[in-house]
Amino acid sequence: MMTADDLGPLTWRKSRHSSVEECVEVAGLPAHVAMRDSKDPHGPALVVSRAAFRRFVSGLG
């Protein structure tokens, strides 16, 4: 499994709607979006296509 550290230095950001305790951070890659748990910044990262990320976000609200 890929970790956030495997992706190298990225600019991670989170929604201002996130709580301090429960947060997903995202980082843009050339053709993908990476996601990680803010409580475990060196842990697993999920990398999906930009299209898949748009579908994911549109399903949230």
C-alpha distance matrix in Angstrom:
0.0 3.8 6.5 10.0 11.4 9.7 11.7 14.8 17.8 18.0 20.5 19.0 21.6 22.3 25.0 28.3 28.4 25.6 26.7 26.0 24.1 22.1 20.5 17.7 17.7 17.3 17.4 18.8 17.6 20.2 19.2 16.5 15.9 13.1 13.2 12.5 14.5 17.4 17.7 14.4 14.5 12.2 9.6 6.8 8.0 8.9 10.6 13.6 16.8 19.8 21.6 19.1 19.0 22.8 23.0 20.8 23.1 26.2 25.4 25.3 29.0
3.8 0.0 3.8 6.8 8.2 6.2 7.9 11.1 14.1 14.3 17.0 15.9 18.7 19.9 22.9 26.1 26.7 24.0 25.4 24.6 23.1 21.2 19.1 16.2 15.4 14.6 14.3 15.6 14.4 17.0 16.6 13.9 13.3 10.3 11.1 10.6 13.2 15.6 16.5 13.2 12.3 10.1 8.4 5.8 5.9 7.5 8.6 12.1 15.2 17.8 20.2 18.0 17.5 21.3 22.1 20.0 21.8 25.1 24.9 24.7 28.1
6.5 3.8 0.0 3.8 5.3 5.2 7.1 9.6 11.9 12.3 14.8 13.5 16.4 17.7 20.9 23.9 24.7 21.9 22.9 21.7 20.4 19.0 16.8 14.3 13.2 13.2 12.9 15.1 14.5 17.7 17.8 15.0 13.6 10.0 10.1 8.6 10.8 12.7 13.4 9.9 8.7 6.4 5.2 4.1 5.0 8.2 9.9 13.6 16.8 18.8 21.5 19.4 18.2 21.9 23.0 20.6 21.8 25.4 25.2 24.5 27.8
10.0 6.8 3.8 0.0 3.8 5.4 5.5 7.3 8.8 8.8 11.1 9.9 13.0 14.7 18.2 21.0 22.3 19.6 20.8 19.6 18.9 17.6 14.9 12.4 10.6 10.4 9.8 12.3 12.2 15.7 16.5 13.6 11.8 8.2 8.4 7.0 9.5 10.6 12.1 9.1 6.6 5.4 6.0 6.0 5.1 8.5 9.6 13.3 16.2 17.4 20.5 18.9 17.0 20.5 22.1 19.7 20.4 24.1 24.4 23.3 26.4
11.4 8.2 5.3 3.8 0.0 3.8 5.3 5.6 7.6 9.2 12.1 11.8 15.3 17.4 21.1 23.7 25.2 22.5 23.6 21.8 21.3 20.5 18.0 15.8 13.7 13.5 12.3 14.5 13.9 17.1 18.4 16.1 14.7 11.4 12.1 10.6 12.7 13.1 14.1 10.9 8.1 5.6 7.6 8.6 8.6 12.0 12.7 16.4 19.0 20.3 23.6 22.2 20.5 23.8 25.6 23.4 24.0 27.7 28.1 27.1 30.1
9.7 6.2 5.2 5.4 3.8 0.0 3.8 5.5 8.9 10.4 13.8 13.9 17.4 19.6 23.1 26.0 27.4 24.9 26.2 24.9 24.2 22.9 20.3 17.6 15.6 14.7 13.1 14.4 12.9 15.6 16.6 14.6 14.1 11.3 12.8 12.1 14.8 15.9 17.1 13.8 11.4 8.9 9.6 9.3 8.8 11.4 11.4 15.0 17.4 19.2 22.4 21.1 20.0 23.4 25.1 23.2 24.3 27.8 28.2 27.7 30.9
11.7 7.9 7.1 5.5 5.3 3.8 0.0 3.8 6.7 7.4 10.9 11.3 14.8 17.4 20.7 23.7 25.4 23.3 25.1 24.0 23.8 22.3 19.2 16.3 13.8 12.2 9.9 10.8 9.2 12.0 13.3 11.5 11.0 8.7 10.9 11.2 14.4 15.3 17.3 14.5 11.6 10.2 11.2 10.4 8.5 10.5 9.6 13.0 14.8 16.2 19.6 18.8 17.4 20.6 22.7 21.1 21.9 25.3 26.2 25.7 28.7
14.8 11.1 9.6 7.3 5.6 5.5 3.8 0.0 3.8 6.2 9.9 11.3 15.1 18.1 21.6 24.2 26.3 24.3 25.9 24.5 24.7 23.6 20.6 18.0 15.0 13.7 11.1 12.0 10.7 13.3 15.4 14.1 13.6 11.4 13.5 13.4 16.2 16.2 18.2 15.5 12.1 10.7 12.8 13.0 11.6 14.0 13.1 16.3 17.8 18.7 22.3 21.9 20.2 23.2 25.5 24.0 24.3 27.8 28.9 28.2 30.9
17.8 14.1 11.9 8.8 7.6 8.9 6.7 3.8 0.0 3.8 7.0 9.1 12.8 16.1 19.7 22.0 24.5 22.6 24.3 22.8 23.5 22.7 19.5 17.3 13.9 12.8 10.0 11.2 10.8 13.5 16.2 15.0 13.9 12.0 13.7 13.6 16.1 15.3 17.6 15.5 11.8 11.4 14.1 14.8 13.1 15.5 14.7 17.7 18.9 19.1 22.8 22.6 20.4 23.0 25.8 24.2 23.9 27.4 28.8 27.8 30.2
18.0 14.3 12.3 8.8 9.2 10.4 7.4 6.2 3.8 0.0 3.8 6.0 9.5 13.0 16.4 18.8 21.3 19.7 21.8 20.7 21.7 20.5 17.1 14.7 11.1 9.4 6.4 7.8 8.3 11.4 13.9 12.4 10.8 9.4 11.2 11.7 14.4 13.7 16.6 15.1 11.4 12.0 14.2 14.4 12.0 13.8 12.8 15.3 16.4 16.0 19.8 19.7 17.2 19.6 22.5 21.0 20.4 23.9 25.5 24.4 26.7
20.5 17.0 14.8 11.1 12.1 13.8 10.9 9.9 7.0 3.8 0.0 3.8 6.6 10.3 13.5 15.6 18.4 17.2 19.4 18.5 20.0 19.0 15.4 13.4 9.6 8.3 5.8 7.7 9.7 12.7 15.2 13.6 11.4 10.4 11.4 12.0 14.1 12.8 16.0 15.4 11.9 13.6 15.7 16.1 13.6 15.2 14.4 16.4 17.3 16.2 19.8 19.9 16.9 18.8 21.9 20.3 19.1 22.5 24.3 22.9 24.8
19.0 15.9 13.5 9.9 11.8 13.9 11.3 11.3 9.1 6.0 3.8 0.0 3.8 7.1 10.6 13.0 15.4 13.8 16.0 15.2 16.5 15.2 11.6 9.7 5.9 5.4 4.7 8.0 10.7 14.2 15.8 13.4 10.4 8.8 8.6 8.8 10.6 9.3 12.8 12.6 9.5 11.9 13.5 13.8 11.5 13.0 13.0 15.0 16.5 15.5 18.8 18.3 15.1 17.1 19.9 17.9 16.6 20.2 21.6 19.9 22.0
21.6 18.7 16.4 13.0 15.3 17.4 14.8 15.1 12.8 9.5 6.6 3.8 0.0 3.8 7.0 9.3 11.8 10.8 13.3 13.1 14.9 13.6 9.9 8.6 5.2 5.5 6.5 9.4 12.8 16.0 17.3 14.8 11.5 10.5 9.5 10.0 11.1 9.4 13.1 13.9 11.5 14.6 15.8 16.0 13.6 14.6 14.8 16.1 17.4 15.7 18.7 18.2 14.6 16.0 18.8 16.7 14.8 18.2 19.8 17.6 19.3
22.3 19.9 17.7 14.7 17.4 19.6 17.4 18.1 16.1 13.0 10.3 7.1 3.8 0.0 3.8 6.4 8.3 7.1 9.9 10.4 12.2 10.5 7.0 6.4 4.6 6.3 9.0 11.8 15.4 18.6 19.2 16.4 12.7 11.8 9.7 9.9 10.0 8.5 12.1 13.7 12.2 15.7 16.3 16.4 14.3 14.8 15.6 16.6 18.2 16.5 18.9 18.0 14.2 15.4 17.7 15.2 13.0 16.3 17.5 14.9 16.4
25.0 22.9 20.9 18.2 21.1 23.1 20.7 21.6 19.7 16.4 13.5 10.6 7.0 3.8 0.0 3.8 5.1 5.4 9.0 10.7 12.7 10.8 8.0 8.1 7.7 9.0 11.7 14.0 17.7 20.5 20.8 18.2 14.6 14.3 12.1 12.8 12.5 11.3 14.5 16.7 15.7 19.2 19.4 19.3 17.1 17.1 17.8 18.1 19.3 17.2 19.0 18.2 14.4 14.8 16.9 14.6 11.7 14.5 15.8 12.9 13.7
28.3 26.1 23.9 21.0 23.7 26.0 23.7 24.2 22.0 18.8 15.6 13.0 9.3 6.4 3.8 0.0 3.8 5.4 8.1 9.9 12.7 11.7 9.7 11.0 10.8 12.4 14.9 17.2 20.9 23.7 24.3 21.7 18.2 17.9 15.7 15.9 15.0 13.1 15.9 18.5 17.7 21.4 22.0 22.2 20.4 20.6 21.5 21.9 23.0 20.7 22.4 21.8 18.1 18.1 20.1 17.9 14.8 17.1 18.4 15.2 15.3
28.4 26.7 24.7 22.3 25.2 27.4 25.4 26.3 24.5 21.3 18.4 15.4 11.8 8.3 5.1 3.8 0.0 3.8 6.6 9.7 11.8 10.2 9.1 10.7 11.8 13.7 16.8 19.0 22.7 25.5 25.5 22.7 19.1 18.8 16.1 16.3 15.0 13.8 16.1 19.0 18.9 22.6 22.5 22.5 20.8 20.7 21.9 22.0 23.3 21.2 22.4 21.3 17.8 17.7 19.1 16.6 13.5 15.6 16.2 12.7 12.6
25.6 24.0 21.9 19.6 22.5 24.9 23.3 24.3 22.6 19.7 17.2 13.8 10.8 7.1 5.4 5.4 3.8 0.0 3.8 6.6 8.2 6.6 5.5 7.9 9.5 12.2 15.6 18.4 21.8 25.0 25.1 22.0 18.2 17.1 14.1 13.5 11.7 10.4 12.4 15.4 15.7 19.4 19.2 19.4 18.2 18.4 20.2 20.8 22.7 21.1 22.6 21.0 17.5 18.2 19.4 16.4 14.0 16.7 16.8 13.3 14.1
26.7 25.4 22.9 20.8 23.6 26.2 25.1 25.9 24.3 21.8 19.4 16.0 13.3 9.9 9.0 8.1 6.6 3.8 0.0 3.8 5.4 5.4 6.3 9.9 11.8 15.0 18.3 21.4 24.7 28.1 28.2 25.0 21.2 19.7 16.3 15.0 12.3 10.6 11.6 15.1 16.0 19.6 19.5 20.3 19.7 20.4 22.6 23.6 25.8 24.5 26.0 24.2 20.8 21.7 22.7 19.5 17.4 20.0 19.7 16.0 16.8
26.0 24.6 21.7 19.6 21.8 24.9 24.0 24.5 22.8 20.7 18.5 15.2 13.1 10.4 10.7 9.9 9.7 6.6 3.8 0.0 3.8 5.9 6.8 10.4 11.8 15.4 18.3 21.8 24.9 28.4 28.9 25.7 21.9 19.9 16.6 14.5 11.6 9.1 9.4 13.1 13.9 17.6 17.9 19.3 19.2 20.6 23.0 24.5 26.9 25.9 27.8 26.0 22.6 23.9 25.1 21.8 20.0 22.9 22.7 19.2 20.3
24.1 23.1 20.4 18.9 21.3 24.2 23.8 24.7 23.5 21.7 20.0 16.5 14.9 12.2 12.7 12.7 11.8 8.2 5.4 3.8 0.0 3.8 6.4 10.0 12.2 15.9 19.1 22.6 25.5 29.1 29.3 25.8 22.1 19.7 16.1 13.6 10.1 8.5 7.6 11.4 13.3 16.6 16.2 17.6 18.0 19.4 22.2 23.8 26.6 26.1 27.8 25.5 22.4 24.2 24.9 21.3 20.1 23.1 22.3 18.9 20.4
22.1 21.2 19.0 17.6 20.5 22.9 22.3 23.6 22.7 20.5 19.0 15.2 13.6 10.5 10.8 11.7 10.2 6.6 5.4 5.9 3.8 0.0 3.8 7.1 10.1 13.6 17.1 20.4 23.2 26.7 26.5 23.0 19.3 17.1 13.4 11.4 8.2 7.7 8.0 11.2 12.9 16.2 15.3 15.8 15.8 16.6 19.4 20.7 23.4 22.9 24.4 22.0 19.0 20.7 21.2 17.6 16.5 19.5 18.6 15.3 17.1
20.5 19.1 16.8 14.9 18.0 20.3 19.2 20.6 19.5 17.1 15.4 11.6 9.9 7.0 8.0 9.7 9.1 5.5 6.3 6.8 6.4 3.8 0.0 3.8 6.4 9.9 13.4 16.7 19.6 23.1 23.1 19.6 15.8 13.8 10.3 8.7 6.3 5.6 7.6 10.2 10.9 14.4 13.8 14.1 13.4 14.1 16.5 17.8 20.4 19.7 21.5 19.4 16.2 18.0 19.0 15.5 14.3 17.6 17.2 14.2 16.2
17.7 16.2 14.3 12.4 15.8 17.6 16.3 18.0 17.3 14.7 13.4 9.7 8.6 6.4 8.1 11.0 10.7 7.9 9.9 10.4 10.0 7.1 3.8 0.0 3.8 6.7 10.3 13.5 16.2 19.7 19.4 15.9 12.2 10.1 6.6 5.7 4.9 5.8 8.7 10.0 10.0 13.1 12.3 11.8 10.3 10.6 12.8 14.1 16.7 16.2 18.1 16.0 12.8 15.0 16.2 12.8 12.0 15.6 15.5 13.0 15.6
17.7 15.4 13.2 10.6 13.7 15.6 13.8 15.0 13.9 11.1 9.6 5.9 5.2 4.6 7.7 10.8 11.8 9.5 11.8 11.8 12.2 10.1 6.4 3.8 0.0 3.8 7.0 10.5 13.3 16.9 17.3 14.0 10.3 8.2 5.6 5.4 6.2 5.9 9.7 10.3 8.8 11.9 12.0 11.8 9.7 10.5 11.8 13.5 15.7 14.9 17.5 16.0 12.6 14.9 16.8 14.0 12.9 16.6 17.3 15.1 17.5
17.3 14.6 13.2 10.4 13.5 14.7 12.2 13.7 12.8 9.4 8.3 5.4 5.5 6.3 9.0 12.4 13.7 12.2 15.0 15.4 15.9 13.6 9.9 6.7 3.8 0.0 3.8 6.8 9.8 13.3 13.6 10.4 6.7 5.5 4.5 6.6 9.0 9.4 13.1 13.0 11.0 13.4 13.5 12.5 9.4 9.5 9.5 10.8 12.5 11.5 14.4 13.4 10.0 12.3 14.7 12.5 11.6 15.3 16.5 15.0 17.5
17.4 14.3 12.9 9.8 12.3 13.1 9.9 11.1 10.0 6.4 5.8 4.7 6.5 9.0 11.7 14.9 16.8 15.6 18.3 18.3 19.1 17.1 13.4 10.3 7.0 3.8 0.0 3.8 6.6 10.2 11.3 8.8 5.8 5.2 6.6 8.8 11.7 11.9 15.4 14.7 11.9 13.6 14.3 13.4 10.1 10.5 9.4 10.9 12.0 11.0 14.5 14.2 11.2 13.5 16.4 14.8 14.1 17.5 19.2 18.2 20.5
18.8 15.6 15.1 12.3 14.5 14.4 10.8 12.0 11.2 7.8 7.7 8.0 9.4 11.8 14.0 17.2 19.0 18.4 21.4 21.8 22.6 20.4 16.7 13.5 10.5 6.8 3.8 0.0 3.8 6.7 8.1 6.4 4.8 6.4 9.1 11.9 15.2 15.6 19.2 18.3 15.4 16.7 17.3 16.0 12.4 11.9 9.6 10.2 10.1 8.7 12.4 13.0 10.5 12.3 15.6 14.9 14.3 17.3 19.4 19.0 21.2
17.6 14.4 14.5 12.2 13.9 12.9 9.2 10.7 10.8 8.3 9.7 10.7 12.8 15.4 17.7 20.9 22.7 21.8 24.7 24.9 25.5 23.2 19.6 16.2 13.3 9.8 6.6 3.8 0.0 3.8 5.7 5.0 5.6 7.1 10.7 13.5 17.1 17.9 21.2 19.7 16.8 17.2 17.7 16.1 12.5 12.0 9.0 9.7 9.3 8.9 12.7 13.4 11.9 14.0 17.0 16.6 16.7 19.5 21.5 21.6 24.0
20.2 17.0 17.7 15.7 17.1 15.6 12.0 13.3 13.5 11.4 12.7 14.2 16.0 18.6 20.5 23.7 25.5 25.0 28.1 28.4 29.1 26.7 23.1 19.7 16.9 13.3 10.2 6.7 3.8 0.0 3.8 5.9 8.2 10.6 14.2 17.2 20.8 21.7 25.0 23.5 20.5 20.8 21.3 19.4 15.9 15.0 11.5 11.4 9.6 9.1 12.5 14.1 13.3 14.8 17.8 18.2 18.4 20.7 23.0 23.6 25.8
19.2 16.6 17.8 16.5 18.4 16.6 13.3 15.4 16.2 13.9 15.2 15.8 17.3 19.2 20.8 24.3 25.5 25.1 28.2 28.9 29.3 26.5 23.1 19.4 17.3 13.6 11.3 8.1 5.7 3.8 0.0 3.8 7.2 10.2 13.7 17.1 20.7 22.2 25.4 23.9 21.5 21.7 21.6 19.1 15.5 13.7 10.0 8.8 6.3 6.3 9.3 11.0 10.9 12.5 15.0 15.8 16.6 18.5 20.6 21.7 24.0
16.5 13.9 15.0 13.6 16.1 14.6 11.5 14.1 15.0 12.4 13.6 13.4 14.8 16.4 18.2 21.7 22.7 22.0 25.0 25.7 25.8 23.0 19.6 15.9 14.0 10.4 8.8 6.4 5.0 5.9 3.8 0.0 3.8 6.6 10.0 13.5 17.1 18.8 21.9 20.5 18.3 18.8 18.3 15.7 12.0 10.1 6.5 5.5 4.3 5.0 8.4 8.9 8.3 10.7 13.0 13.0 14.0 16.5 18.1 18.9 21.5
15.9 13.3 13.6 11.8 14.7 14.1 11.0 13.6 13.9 10.8 11.4 10.4 11.5 12.7 14.6 18.2 19.1 18.2 21.2 21.9 22.1 19.3 15.8 12.2 10.3 6.7 5.8 4.8 5.6 8.2 7.2 3.8 0.0 3.8 6.7 10.3 13.8 15.3 18.6 17.5 15.4 16.5 16.0 13.7 9.9 8.2 5.7 5.5 6.1 5.8 9.3 8.9 6.8 9.7 12.1 11.2 11.7 14.7 16.2 16.4 19.1
13.1 10.3 10.0 8.2 11.4 11.3 8.7 11.4 12.0 9.4 10.4 8.8 10.5 11.8 14.3 17.9 18.8 17.1 19.7 19.9 19.7 17.1 13.8 10.1 8.2 5.5 5.2 6.4 7.1 10.6 10.2 6.6 3.8 0.0 3.8 6.9 10.6 12.3 15.3 13.9 11.9 12.8 12.2 10.1 6.3 5.6 4.3 6.5 8.8 9.4 12.5 11.2 9.1 12.4 14.4 12.6 13.2 16.7 17.5 17.1 20.1
13.2 11.1 10.1 8.4 12.1 12.8 10.9 13.5 13.7 11.2 11.4 8.6 9.5 9.7 12.1 15.7 16.1 14.1 16.3 16.6 16.1 13.4 10.3 6.6 5.6 4.5 6.6 9.1 10.7 14.2 13.7 10.0 6.7 3.8 0.0 3.8 7.2 9.3 12.2 11.3 10.0 11.6 10.6 8.7 5.5 5.1 6.4 8.3 11.2 11.6 14.1 12.1 9.5 12.8 14.3 11.6 12.0 15.8 16.1 15.1 18.2
12.5 10.6 8.6 7.0 10.6 12.1 11.2 13.4 13.6 11.7 12.0 8.8 10.0 9.9 12.8 15.9 16.3 13.5 15.0 14.5 13.6 11.4 8.7 5.7 5.4 6.6 8.8 11.9 13.5 17.2 17.1 13.5 10.3 6.9 3.8 0.0 3.8 6.2 8.7 7.5 6.7 8.6 7.5 6.5 4.8 6.5 9.0 11.6 14.8 15.4 17.8 15.6 13.1 16.3 17.5 14.5 14.8 18.6 18.5 16.9 20.0
14.5 13.2 10.8 9.5 12.7 14.8 14.4 16.2 16.1 14.4 14.1 10.6 11.1 10.0 12.5 15.0 15.0 11.7 12.3 11.6 10.1 8.2 6.3 4.9 6.2 9.0 11.7 15.2 17.1 20.8 20.7 17.1 13.8 10.6 7.2 3.8 0.0 3.8 5.4 5.4 6.3 9.0 7.7 7.9 7.8 9.6 12.6 15.0 18.2 18.6 20.7 18.3 15.7 18.6 19.5 16.1 16.1 19.8 19.2 17.1 20.0
17.4 15.6 12.7 10.6 13.1 15.9 15.3 16.2 15.3 13.7 12.8 9.3 9.4 8.5 11.3 13.1 13.8 10.4 10.6 9.1 8.5 7.7 5.6 5.8 5.9 9.4 11.9 15.6 17.9 21.7 22.2 18.8 15.3 12.3 9.3 6.2 3.8 0.0 3.8 5.4 5.4 9.1 9.3 10.7 10.5 12.7 15.2 17.6 20.5 20.3 22.8 20.8 17.7 20.3 21.7 18.4 17.7 21.4 21.2 18.7 21.1
17.7 16.5 13.4 12.1 14.1 17.1 17.3 18.2 17.6 16.6 16.0 12.8 13.1 12.1 14.5 15.9 16.1 12.4 11.6 9.4 7.6 8.0 7.6 8.7 9.7 13.1 15.4 19.2 21.2 25.0 25.4 21.9 18.6 15.3 12.2 8.7 5.4 3.8 0.0 3.8 6.1 9.0 8.9 11.0 12.2 14.6 17.6 20.2 23.4 23.6 25.9 23.6 20.8 23.5 24.5 21.0 20.6 24.2 23.7 21.0 23.5
14.4 13.2 9.9 9.1 10.9 13.8 14.5 15.5 15.5 15.1 15.4 12.6 13.9 13.7 16.7 18.5 19.0 15.4 15.1 13.1 11.4 11.2 10.2 10.0 10.3 13.0 14.7 18.3 19.7 23.5 23.9 20.5 17.5 13.9 11.3 7.5 5.4 5.4 3.8 0.0 3.8 5.5 5.2 7.9 9.7 12.7 15.7 18.8 22.1 22.8 25.3 23.0 20.5 23.6 24.7 21.3 21.5 25.2 24.6 22.5 25.3
14.5 12.3 8.7 6.6 8.1 11.4 11.6 12.1 11.8 11.4 11.9 9.5 11.5 12.2 15.7 17.7 18.9 15.7 16.0 13.9 13.3 12.9 10.9 10.0 8.8 11.0 11.9 15.4 16.8 20.5 21.5 18.3 15.4 11.9 10.0 6.7 6.3 5.4 6.1 3.8 0.0 3.8 5.6 8.1 8.8 12.1 14.3 17.6 20.6 21.1 24.0 22.1 19.5 22.5 24.1 21.1 21.0 24.8 24.8 22.8 25.6
12.2 10.1 6.4 5.4 5.6 8.9 10.2 10.7 11.4 12.0 13.6 11.9 14.6 15.7 19.2 21.4 22.6 19.4 19.6 17.6 16.6 16.2 14.4 13.1 11.9 13.4 13.6 16.7 17.2 20.8 21.7 18.8 16.5 12.8 11.6 8.6 9.0 9.1 9.0 5.5 3.8 0.0 3.8 7.0 8.5 12.3 14.4 18.0 21.1 22.2 25.1 23.2 21.1 24.4 25.9 23.0 23.4 27.2 27.1 25.4 28.4
9.6 8.4 5.2 6.0 7.6 9.6 11.2 12.8 14.1 14.2 15.7 13.5 15.8 16.3 19.4 22.0 22.5 19.2 19.5 17.9 16.2 15.3 13.8 12.3 12.0 13.5 14.3 17.3 17.7 21.3 21.6 18.3 16.0 12.2 10.6 7.5 7.7 9.3 8.9 5.2 5.6 3.8 0.0 3.8 6.6 10.1 12.9 16.4 19.9 21.3 23.9 21.5 19.7 23.3 24.2 21.2 22.0 25.7 25.2 23.7 26.9
6.8 5.8 4.1 6.0 8.6 9.3 10.4 13.0 14.8 14.4 16.1 13.8 16.0 16.4 19.3 22.2 22.5 19.4 20.3 19.3 17.6 15.8 14.1 11.8 11.8 12.5 13.4 16.0 16.1 19.4 19.1 15.7 13.7 10.1 8.7 6.5 7.9 10.7 11.0 7.9 8.1 7.0 3.8 0.0 3.8 6.8 9.8 13.2 16.8 18.6 20.9 18.3 17.0 20.7 21.3 18.4 19.8 23.3 22.7 21.7 25.1
8.0 5.9 5.0 5.1 8.6 8.8 8.5 11.6 13.1 12.0 13.6 11.5 13.6 14.3 17.1 20.4 20.8 18.2 19.7 19.2 18.0 15.8 13.4 10.3 9.7 9.4 10.1 12.4 12.5 15.9 15.5 12.0 9.9 6.3 5.5 4.8 7.8 10.5 12.2 9.7 8.8 8.5 6.6 3.8 0.0 3.8 6.4 9.8 13.3 14.9 17.4 15.1 13.6 17.3 18.3 15.7 16.9 20.5 20.3 19.5 22.9
8.9 7.5 8.2 8.5 12.0 11.4 10.5 14.0 15.5 13.8 15.2 13.0 14.6 14.8 17.1 20.6 20.7 18.4 20.4 20.6 19.4 16.6 14.1 10.6 10.5 9.5 10.5 11.9 12.0 15.0 13.7 10.1 8.2 5.6 5.1 6.5 9.6 12.7 14.6 12.7 12.1 12.3 10.1 6.8 3.8 0.0 3.8 6.6 10.3 12.2 14.2 11.6 10.6 14.4 15.0 12.6 14.4 17.7 17.4 17.2 20.7
10.6 8.6 9.9 9.6 12.7 11.4 9.6 13.1 14.7 12.8 14.4 13.0 14.8 15.6 17.8 21.5 21.9 20.2 22.6 23.0 22.2 19.4 16.5 12.8 11.8 9.5 9.4 9.6 9.0 11.5 10.0 6.5 5.7 4.3 6.4 9.0 12.6 15.2 17.6 15.7 14.3 14.4 12.9 9.8 6.4 3.8 0.0 3.8 7.1 9.3 11.7 9.8 9.1 12.9 13.9 12.4 14.2 17.3 17.6 18.0 21.2
13.6 12.1 13.6 13.3 16.4 15.0 13.0 16.3 17.7 15.3 16.4 15.0 16.1 16.6 18.1 21.9 22.0 20.8 23.6 24.5 23.8 20.7 17.8 14.1 13.5 10.8 10.9 10.2 9.7 11.4 8.8 5.5 5.5 6.5 8.3 11.6 15.0 17.6 20.2 18.8 17.6 18.0 16.4 13.2 9.8 6.6 3.8 0.0 3.8 6.5 8.1 6.1 6.4 9.9 10.7 9.9 12.1 14.7 15.2 16.2 19.3
16.8 15.2 16.8 16.2 19.0 17.4 14.8 17.8 18.9 16.4 17.3 16.5 17.4 18.2 19.3 23.0 23.3 22.7 25.8 26.9 26.6 23.4 20.4 16.7 15.7 12.5 12.0 10.1 9.3 9.6 6.3 4.3 6.1 8.8 11.2 14.8 18.2 20.5 23.4 22.1 20.6 21.1 19.9 16.8 13.3 10.3 7.1 3.8 0.0 3.8 5.3 5.2 6.3 8.7 10.0 10.5 12.4 14.3 15.5 17.0 19.8
19.8 17.8 18.8 17.4 20.3 19.2 16.2 18.7 19.1 16.0 16.2 15.5 15.7 16.5 17.2 20.7 21.2 21.1 24.5 25.9 26.1 22.9 19.7 16.2 14.9 11.5 11.0 8.7 8.9 9.1 6.3 5.0 5.8 9.4 11.6 15.4 18.6 20.3 23.6 22.8 21.1 22.2 21.3 18.6 14.9 12.2 9.3 6.5 3.8 0.0 3.8 5.5 5.0 6.2 8.7 9.7 10.5 12.2 14.3 15.6 17.9
21.6 20.2 21.5 20.5 23.6 22.4 19.6 22.3 22.8 19.8 19.8 18.8 18.7 18.9 19.0 22.4 22.4 22.6 26.0 27.8 27.8 24.4 21.5 18.1 17.5 14.4 14.5 12.4 12.7 12.5 9.3 8.4 9.3 12.5 14.1 17.8 20.7 22.8 25.9 25.3 24.0 25.1 23.9 20.9 17.4 14.2 11.7 8.1 5.3 3.8 0.0 3.8 5.4 5.1 6.4 8.7 10.0 10.6 12.5 14.7 16.8
19.1 18.0 19.4 18.9 22.2 21.1 18.8 21.9 22.6 19.7 19.9 18.3 18.2 18.0 18.2 21.8 21.3 21.0 24.2 26.0 25.5 22.0 19.4 16.0 16.0 13.4 14.2 13.0 13.4 14.1 11.0 8.9 8.9 11.2 12.1 15.6 18.3 20.8 23.6 23.0 22.1 23.2 21.5 18.3 15.1 11.6 9.8 6.1 5.2 5.5 3.8 0.0 3.8 5.5 5.1 6.1 8.7 9.9 10.7 12.8 15.5
19.0 17.5 18.2 17.0 20.5 20.0 17.4 20.2 20.4 17.2 16.9 15.1 14.6 14.2 14.4 18.1 17.8 17.5 20.8 22.6 22.4 19.0 16.2 12.8 12.6 10.0 11.2 10.5 11.9 13.3 10.9 8.3 6.8 9.1 9.5 13.1 15.7 17.7 20.8 20.5 19.5 21.1 19.7 17.0 13.6 10.6 9.1 6.4 6.3 5.0 5.4 3.8 0.0 3.8 5.4 4.9 6.2 8.5 9.9 10.9 13.6
22.8 21.3 21.9 20.5 23.8 23.4 20.6 23.2 23.0 19.6 18.8 17.1 16.0 15.4 14.8 18.1 17.7 18.2 21.7 23.9 24.2 20.7 18.0 15.0 14.9 12.3 13.5 12.3 14.0 14.8 12.5 10.7 9.7 12.4 12.8 16.3 18.6 20.3 23.5 23.6 22.5 24.4 23.3 20.7 17.3 14.4 12.9 9.9 8.7 6.2 5.1 5.5 3.8 0.0 3.8 5.4 5.2 6.1 8.6 10.1 11.9
23.0 22.1 23.0 22.1 25.6 25.1 22.7 25.5 25.8 22.5 21.9 19.9 18.8 17.7 16.9 20.1 19.1 19.4 22.7 25.1 24.9 21.2 19.0 16.2 16.8 14.7 16.4 15.6 17.0 17.8 15.0 13.0 12.1 14.4 14.3 17.5 19.5 21.7 24.5 24.7 24.1 25.9 24.2 21.3 18.3 15.0 13.9 10.7 10.0 8.7 6.4 5.1 5.4 3.8 0.0 3.8 5.5 5.1 6.3 8.9 11.0
20.8 20.0 20.6 19.7 23.4 23.2 21.1 24.0 24.2 21.0 20.3 17.9 16.7 15.2 14.6 17.9 16.6 16.4 19.5 21.8 21.3 17.6 15.5 12.8 14.0 12.5 14.8 14.9 16.6 18.2 15.8 13.0 11.2 12.6 11.6 14.5 16.1 18.4 21.0 21.3 21.1 23.0 21.2 18.4 15.7 12.6 12.4 9.9 10.5 9.7 8.7 6.1 4.9 5.4 3.8 0.0 3.8 5.5 5.3 6.7 9.8
23.1 21.8 21.8 20.4 24.0 24.3 21.9 24.3 23.9 20.4 19.1 16.6 14.8 13.0 11.7 14.8 13.5 14.0 17.4 20.0 20.1 16.5 14.3 12.0 12.9 11.6 14.1 14.3 16.7 18.4 16.6 14.0 11.7 13.2 12.0 14.8 16.1 17.7 20.6 21.5 21.0 23.4 22.0 19.8 16.9 14.4 14.2 12.1 12.4 10.5 10.0 8.7 6.2 5.2 5.5 3.8 0.0 3.8 5.3 5.3 7.5
26.2 25.1 25.4 24.1 27.7 27.8 25.3 27.8 27.4 23.9 22.5 20.2 18.2 16.3 14.5 17.1 15.6 16.7 20.0 22.9 23.1 19.5 17.6 15.6 16.6 15.3 17.5 17.3 19.5 20.7 18.5 16.5 14.7 16.7 15.8 18.6 19.8 21.4 24.2 25.2 24.8 27.2 25.7 23.3 20.5 17.7 17.3 14.7 14.3 12.2 10.6 9.9 8.5 6.1 5.1 5.5 3.8 0.0 3.8 5.5 6.3
25.4 24.9 25.2 24.4 28.1 28.2 26.2 28.9 28.8 25.5 24.3 21.6 19.8 17.5 15.8 18.4 16.2 16.8 19.7 22.7 22.3 18.6 17.2 15.5 17.3 16.5 19.2 19.4 21.5 23.0 20.6 18.1 16.2 17.5 16.1 18.5 19.2 21.2 23.7 24.6 24.8 27.1 25.2 22.7 20.3 17.4 17.6 15.2 15.5 14.3 12.5 10.7 9.9 8.6 6.3 5.3 5.3 3.8 0.0 3.8 5.7
25.3 24.7 24.5 23.3 27.1 27.7 25.7 28.2 27.8 24.4 22.9 19.9 17.6 14.9 12.9 15.2 12.7 13.3 16.0 19.2 18.9 15.3 14.2 13.0 15.1 15.0 18.2 19.0 21.6 23.6 21.7 18.9 16.4 17.1 15.1 16.9 17.1 18.7 21.0 22.5 22.8 25.4 23.7 21.7 19.5 17.2 18.0 16.2 17.0 15.6 14.7 12.8 10.9 10.1 8.9 6.7 5.3 5.5 3.8 0.0 3.7
29.0 28.1 27.8 26.4 30.1 30.9 28.7 30.9 30.2 26.7 24.8 22.0 19.3 16.4 13.7 15.3 12.6 14.1 16.8 20.3 20.4 17.1 16.2 15.6 17.5 17.5 20.5 21.2 24.0 25.8 24.0 21.5 19.1 20.1 18.2 20.0 20.0 21.1 23.5 25.3 25.6 28.4 26.9 25.1 22.9 20.7 21.2 19.3 19.8 17.9 16.8 15.5 13.6 11.9 11.0 9.8 7.5 6.3 5.7 3.7 0.0
